[in-house]
């Protein structure tokens, strides 16, 4: 079965679009094919057909398959980073911050487009440009969490980064596990369970300059 058969009907050809709109259309078609097929099995022919354009039009925007994949990674890595930053900035209540951050990861993996698979379940992680982007999203999310921990606890940057990496890794792995279990636990309940686990650990660190805990 081809990627086109797996991902639905082909878009009609012949519609002229502004360059930015065409690029977005091509990225959307590429995402559908990459998620369905993986990088190695996906073909530029499938992506062009899925988008309803000729291969020359596709190559006008993206010189090759890797360029398409990296453009999608840039887009979806940044989406998760911004979601985590927004979650951390959404409240000054640290327990609610933990919950909002956990939920950001669950929302990310639950998105219908399946973009998280390109980031966290890629079949191309041996490609340096892909590995760099995957490492960057992991690091940037951890850095955002680290900023809050360091500011509120007075722990060193190195100590705070270790804790932040643990929280981010926990959220990402558990959110994916939850999705792959066919959401056997309702999302709100799953987020609350994970929040309770994470909070029991991070809450043990005292707030900087206070006898209160984090």
C-alpha positions as CSV (number, residue, x, y, z in Angstrom):
1,X,0.0,0.0,0.0
2,X,1.4,3.4,-0.9
3,X,1.5,6.5,1.3
4,X,-1.2,8.0,-0.8
5,X,-3.5,5.1,-0.2
6,X,-2.8,5.2,3.5
7,X,-3.2,9.0,4.0
8,X,-6.4,9.6,2.0
9,X,-7.4,11.3,-1.2
10,X,-5.0,13.2,-3.4
11,X,-5.5,16.9,-3.6
12,X,-6.6,18.2,-7.0
13,X,-4.0,19.7,-9.3
14,X,-4.1,23.0,-11.0
15,X,-4.8,25.4,-8.2
16,X,-2.4,28.4,-8.2
17,X,-1.3,29.5,-4.7
18,X,1.0,32.2,-3.3
19,X,4.5,30.9,-2.6
20,X,4.1,30.8,1.2
21,X,0.7,29.1,0.9
22,X,2.2,26.5,-1.5
23,X,5.1,25.9,0.8
24,X,2.7,25.2,3.7
25,X,0.7,22.9,1.5
26,X,3.8,20.9,0.5
27,X,4.9,20.7,4.2
28,X,1.4,19.4,5.1
29,X,1.5,16.8,2.4
30,X,5.0,15.8,3.3
31,X,4.1,15.4,7.0
32,X,1.2,13.0,6.1
33,X,3.5,10.9,4.0
34,X,6.5,10.9,6.4
35,X,4.2,10.0,9.4
36,X,2.6,7.2,7.4
37,X,5.7,5.8,5.8
38,X,8.7,6.9,7.7
39,X,11.5,8.9,6.0
40,X,13.2,6.0,4.2
41,X,10.1,4.6,2.6
42,X,8.6,8.0,1.6
43,X,9.2,9.1,-1.9
44,X,9.1,12.6,-3.4
45,X,6.6,11.2,-6.0
46,X,4.2,10.3,-3.2
47,X,4.6,13.8,-1.6
48,X,4.0,15.6,-4.9
49,X,1.0,13.4,-5.7
50,X,-0.4,13.9,-2.2
51,X,-0.1,17.7,-2.6
52,X,-1.6,17.6,-6.0
53,X,1.5,19.2,-7.7
54,X,4.1,18.1,-10.2
55,X,7.5,17.0,-9.0
56,X,9.1,20.1,-10.6
57,X,6.9,22.3,-8.4
58,X,7.9,20.4,-5.3
59,X,11.6,20.7,-6.2
60,X,11.2,24.5,-6.7
61,X,10.5,24.7,-3.0
62,X,12.6,21.9,-1.6
63,X,15.7,20.7,-3.3
64,X,15.4,17.2,-1.8
65,X,13.6,14.9,0.6
66,X,15.9,15.7,3.5
67,X,15.3,19.4,3.1
68,X,11.6,18.8,3.4
69,X,12.1,16.6,6.5
70,X,14.3,19.2,8.2
71,X,11.8,22.0,7.5
72,X,9.1,19.9,9.2
73,X,11.4,19.2,12.1
74,X,12.2,22.9,12.5
75,X,8.5,23.7,12.6
76,X,7.5,21.0,15.0
77,X,10.5,21.3,17.3
78,X,9.8,25.0,17.7
79,X,6.1,24.2,18.4
80,X,7.0,22.0,21.4
81,X,9.5,24.5,22.8
82,X,7.0,27.3,22.6
83,X,4.3,25.2,24.2
84,X,6.6,24.3,27.2
85,X,7.6,28.0,27.6
86,X,4.0,29.0,27.5
87,X,3.1,26.4,30.1
88,X,5.8,27.6,32.5
89,X,4.8,31.2,32.1
90,X,1.1,30.5,32.5
91,X,1.2,30.7,36.3
92,X,3.4,31.4,39.3
93,X,2.0,28.4,41.2
94,X,4.8,25.8,40.8
95,X,2.5,22.8,41.2
96,X,0.3,24.2,38.4
97,X,3.4,24.9,36.4
98,X,4.4,21.2,36.6
99,X,0.9,20.2,35.5
100,X,0.8,22.6,32.6
101,X,4.2,21.4,31.4
102,X,3.2,17.8,31.6
103,X,0.0,18.6,29.7
104,X,2.0,20.4,27.0
105,X,3.8,17.2,26.2
106,X,0.5,15.2,26.2
107,X,-1.1,17.8,23.9
108,X,1.9,17.6,21.6
109,X,1.8,13.8,21.1
110,X,-2.0,13.8,20.9
111,X,-2.1,16.2,17.9
112,X,-3.9,14.5,15.0
113,X,-1.0,15.2,12.6
114,X,1.4,12.9,14.4
115,X,4.3,15.3,14.1
116,X,5.8,14.0,17.3
117,X,6.7,10.8,15.5
118,X,9.0,12.8,13.2
119,X,10.7,14.3,16.3
120,X,10.8,11.5,18.8
121,X,10.4,8.4,16.8
122,X,12.3,9.2,13.6
123,X,13.9,6.6,11.5
124,X,16.6,9.1,10.5
125,X,18.3,9.9,13.8
126,X,21.7,8.7,12.4
127,X,21.6,11.8,10.1
128,X,23.6,14.6,11.9
129,X,21.2,17.4,10.9
130,X,18.2,15.4,12.3
131,X,20.1,14.4,15.5
132,X,21.0,18.1,16.1
133,X,17.4,19.2,15.9
134,X,16.1,16.4,18.2
135,X,18.8,17.2,20.7
136,X,18.0,20.9,20.4
137,X,14.3,20.5,21.2
138,X,15.2,18.2,24.2
139,X,17.8,20.7,25.4
140,X,15.7,23.9,24.9
141,X,12.7,22.4,26.7
142,X,15.0,21.4,29.6
143,X,16.6,24.9,29.6
144,X,13.2,26.5,30.0
145,X,12.3,24.2,32.9
146,X,15.8,24.7,34.3
147,X,15.3,28.5,34.4
148,X,12.4,28.2,36.8
149,X,14.1,25.6,39.0
150,X,17.3,27.6,39.3
151,X,15.4,30.8,40.1
152,X,13.1,29.4,42.6
153,X,15.4,26.9,44.4
154,X,18.8,28.6,44.3
155,X,20.3,25.3,43.0
156,X,23.3,25.6,40.7
157,X,22.6,25.8,37.0
158,X,24.1,22.3,36.6
159,X,22.0,20.8,39.3
160,X,18.8,22.5,38.0
161,X,19.5,21.3,34.5
162,X,19.7,17.7,35.7
163,X,16.4,18.0,37.4
164,X,14.9,19.8,34.4
165,X,16.1,17.1,32.0
166,X,14.5,14.5,34.2
167,X,11.2,16.2,34.3
168,X,11.2,16.8,30.5
169,X,12.3,13.2,29.7
170,X,9.6,11.9,32.1
171,X,6.9,13.9,30.4
172,X,7.9,13.0,26.9
173,X,8.3,9.3,27.4
174,X,5.2,8.9,29.5
175,X,3.1,10.9,27.0
176,X,4.2,8.7,24.2
177,X,3.6,5.6,26.2
178,X,0.1,6.8,27.0
179,X,-0.7,7.5,23.3
180,X,0.6,4.1,22.3
181,X,-1.6,2.4,24.9
182,X,-4.6,3.8,22.9
183,X,-5.3,6.4,25.6
184,X,-6.3,3.7,28.0
185,X,-6.4,6.3,30.8
186,X,-8.3,9.6,30.1
187,X,-5.8,12.4,29.3
188,X,-6.7,14.6,32.3
189,X,-6.3,11.6,34.6
190,X,-3.0,10.6,33.0
191,X,-1.6,14.2,33.3
192,X,-2.7,14.4,37.0
193,X,-1.0,11.0,37.8
194,X,2.2,12.2,36.1
195,X,2.0,15.6,37.8
196,X,1.6,13.9,41.2
197,X,4.7,11.8,40.6
198,X,6.8,14.7,39.4
199,X,5.6,17.1,42.1
200,X,6.4,14.6,44.9
201,X,10.0,14.9,43.7
202,X,10.5,18.5,42.8
203,X,8.4,19.8,45.7
204,X,11.1,18.6,48.2
205,X,13.5,21.4,47.2
206,X,13.1,24.5,49.3
207,X,12.3,27.8,47.7
208,X,15.4,30.1,47.5
209,X,15.5,32.4,50.5
210,X,12.5,30.8,52.2
211,X,11.7,27.9,54.4
212,X,8.8,27.0,52.1
213,X,9.2,24.2,49.6
214,X,9.2,24.6,45.8
